[in-house]
């Protein structure tokens, strides 16, 4: 089966007054139609940049992103328009993602206005109400302004807007992190239902590991813009192989409720503009040795769908 979306050796830099900031380096990922892939890592790991690059919103310095086999860089105007319909985004700030001057109905209808301009006003309004109902909102919410809705209601409306034009992939960037736990549960359940019912692929970017575990079939671990581990959900959460993944899971709140003891070493204080050679996690790794500081470990396959970038992974005891 042809991958829906692929990134091959993707690298992204941002120019700043201090030099070029390396946000992504050598990132490869393939996402199949209907698959949900989670992306985890601490703040500054490159998660948001990866999502924006896959959506065609950021131009990579090196590497390539392909949608259904076609490089994004080679798309003509019609191709870019088709991409904007096929790939939708849901952002972290529910209310901030809407124009405060427009009603919720007008904002949800926007993709139809852009991608189906021939659709009549009555048909467009009917589609809006259909999708508001599907995400658990009332018809009256169509006439409301964003400030009149709760955070959870705004995020449900954002999902309706993302889904209304029939996308093939939805990129969720910290889509539930601004919501309280009880509201999160409802939104997560809704995303899972939409993925299952509609056969839509999801790239779910989050620092909330419990949420990723509930939604994703595969999980990619980013650190300083590099992939350190990529594995099926149960393998990653049940038998993580990279020291960073292990410490990240140990330091997260328990998936069953109580917080675990934080055992992750302090953040790396080295400059993001001039990284030291070797493994990007070497400065914080409890298993570091001299060779880890000398070269960047390649991402190697160690099992079915399981890849890890660690020179010592074969020596470390399985968990």
N, C-alpha and C positions, 0 to 999 in steps of 0.2 A: 504493500500500500504506500502510495506517495505521501510523504509527510505534509501536513497542513502548513506548518511554519518551521523553518530551519535557520539556525545561526551557525556559521562556520568560522571559527577562529576570529571572533568578533573583538575588536579593540576600539575603545572610545576615549577620547581626551577632551578636556575642557580647558580653554585658554583662560588664565587668570593673571592678575597683576604680579603674581609670584612665579609664574611659569605655567607649564601645561600640567594639569592634574589628570593623572591616569585613572579613569573611572572603571574601565573594563579592559581586560587583557586576555586574549586567547580563549574566549568563551564560545563553546559549541553546545548546541542543544537542538533536538528535533522534537516537535510536538505533533502527535497524530490527531486526525479528526476525532472530535468527541472526547479527547483525553483532558484530564485536569492535572497540571503540573504545578507543584508548589515551589516557591523560591524563598529561601530563608537565609538569614545572616544578620549581623548587627547593623546598626545605623552606619552609613558610609561604606557599606560593602559593595554597592553598585546595583542593588535590586531595582530601584526606580529607573536608573539609566538603562538597564537591560530591557525593562518593559517598554520604555520609550523608543529604544532602538528597534525592537521587534515590531512596534507599531509604525515604524517609518518616520518618527518624529525627531530622531537624532541621526545625524550622518556619521557613520563609523570612520575612524582613521584607517582601519584595516579590517579585513575579513568581509563577510557577505551575509546578508539576510535574504532568504528566499521565501516567497509565499506560493504554495502549490508549484514549486519548482522554478518559479520566475524570480530572478534577482530584483529586489526593490529598486536598486539603483538604475535598472534598465526600463522601469515602467514609464509609459507615456502618460499623458493627461488622463486618458480613459482608464488606464490601469491603476493610476493613483486614486482615482475616484472609486473604482471598484474595491480597492484595498480599504478605503475609509468606511465603506459599507460592510465589508467582510470582517473587519477588526474593530471592535468597540472597546471603550475604556470606562472603568468605574474608579473614581478617585477616593482619597481618604476623607476629605472634608465634605460631608453630605450636602450641607446648605451652601457652602462656597462653590460647589460645582454647578449651581444654577444662577442664572441672571435674576437678581432680586426684583427687576422691573417687570418680569414676565410671569405669567401664571404657570403652575406646574403642568397643566395641560399643554400650553404652548411650548414649553421646554421639551416635554416628552415627545411631542409631535415633530420636533425639529428634524430628526433623521428622515422622516417621511417627506418633509418639505424639500429636503436636499436630494434624496435618492429616488423619490417617486413623485416628481412635480406634477404629473398628470392626475394624481389621485384627487378626487373631489373633496370639498370641505367636509361634507357629511360623512363620507367614508373614512376620512382622516380622523374625525372626531370619534367615530365608532371604534377605530383601532386603538385610539388613546384610552378610551374607557375600558376596552377589552383587556389591555395590558395593565392598567391600573388595578383592575379587579384581579388579574392573575397574580400580581405581587402583593395582594392583600390590602389595597387601598379602596376607598369609597369614591363613587362618582363625584361627590362634592369636592374632593381633593383636587380635581382638575381645575377648579376656579380659584384655588388658594394660591397665595404667594409663598415662596420658600420659607420666609420667617414665621409663617403660621403653622408649619409642620414641625414635628419633633425630628431629632436626628435620625431615628430609625425609619420614620416615614419618608424623609428625604432620600435616604439610601435605597428604600424600596422604589421610589420614583426614579432614582438614578438607574436602577436595574431595568425598570420598564423602558426608559429611554435607550439604554444600551441594547435591549433585545428587540425593540419594535420593528427595526428594519431587517431582521433576520440575519444577524452576523454569524460567521462560522467560528469566530474566536472572540472571547471577552477577556481583556486584561484587567484584573482587579489589583489595584495598588493600595495596600493597607485599607481595604474597603470596609473593614469592621473595627479597626483599631480605635476609632474615636467614639465607639458606642459602648454602653455599659453591657455587662455580661449577659443579662437576660435578653436584651435586644439583639446582641450578637448571635445568640443561639437561633433566633428566628430568621435572621438574614442568612446565616450559614445553611440552615435547612432549606431555605428558598433557593440559594445558589445550587445546592446539590440536586434539588428537584428540577430546576431549569436545565442543568447539564444533562440529567438523565432523560428528561422528556423530549428535549429539543435536539439532542445530539451535538450540542455546542461544545467546543473546546474552551477550557479556562486556563489562563496563567494566573495563579493566585500568589501574589507577592505579600509576604507578611512576616513580622517578627513574632507572631503569636503561634507557637509551635502546636498547641493543642488544636487550633483551628485548621492548620495545614494538615495535621494528621487525619482529621475528620473528612477533609475534602479531596486531597490529592492522591493520585495513584502512583506518582513518582515525585521525588523531591530533589531539588538542586540546592547545594550549599555554596554560597558565595562568601569570599573573604578578600578584602582589598582588591575587588574586581576580578578575582580568579575563581574558577570552579575548583573546590577542594573535594567535593564528593557529589555523586549523582547516583541515586538508587531507587528501587521500588519502595513504597512507603513502609511496608513491614520490615524490610531489610534495614532501612535507614534508622527507623525508630527502635527496632529490636536488636540490631547488631551493627551499629555504626562503626566504621573502620578508621575514619580520620580522627586524630586527637582533637581537632577543633570541633567537629560534629559532636563528639562525646561530651566535651566540656560545655558546649552550647546546650545540649539536652539536659545535662546535669544542673545547669544554672537556671533553667526555665522553671516557671511554676509547674507543679505536678499536673499531669493531664486529668487527674481525678480530683483536684481541688487544692489541697494544701501546698504551699510554696516549698520547693526543695531548697537545700542549702546552696548558696551561691559559691561555686568553686571555679568560676572562670577567672583567669588571671587578669590583671588590670589592662586596659587598652594599650595598644602599641603607641608609644609617644613619638615614633620616628616620623619624619616628614613624608606626607603623601606625594610630594613632588619629586622626591629622590629616594625611592625605596632601595633598601639594601639588597644585594644579590642573594639568591637562594630562596628557600621556601618562604612565602609571605607570612606564615604563622610562626616562624622560627623564634621570634622574640618572646613569644608567650607560651610556646609549646613545652609541656613537662617532659617530653621525650626527646628533645632536641639533642643533636650531636654535631660534630664538626662538619660532616658532609652535607647536613641540612642547610648550612649557611653558605654553601658553595655553588649550588645549582638549584634551579626551580624544578621540582619533581613533576614528571609528566603525568597526565591523567591516564591511568591504566585500568583495564577491565580485570576485575577479580571474581566476577560471578555473573550470572544472567542479569543483564541490565544494570549491573553495579560497577561503578568506576570510582577510583579514589586517587588523589594526587598526594602520596606520602611515601618517602623513601623507606620508611620503617614499618609500613602497615603489615607486612608479612611477619614481622617479629613481635608485634604487639598481641597480647592475648585477646581472643575474641570475647565479647561481652554477652 
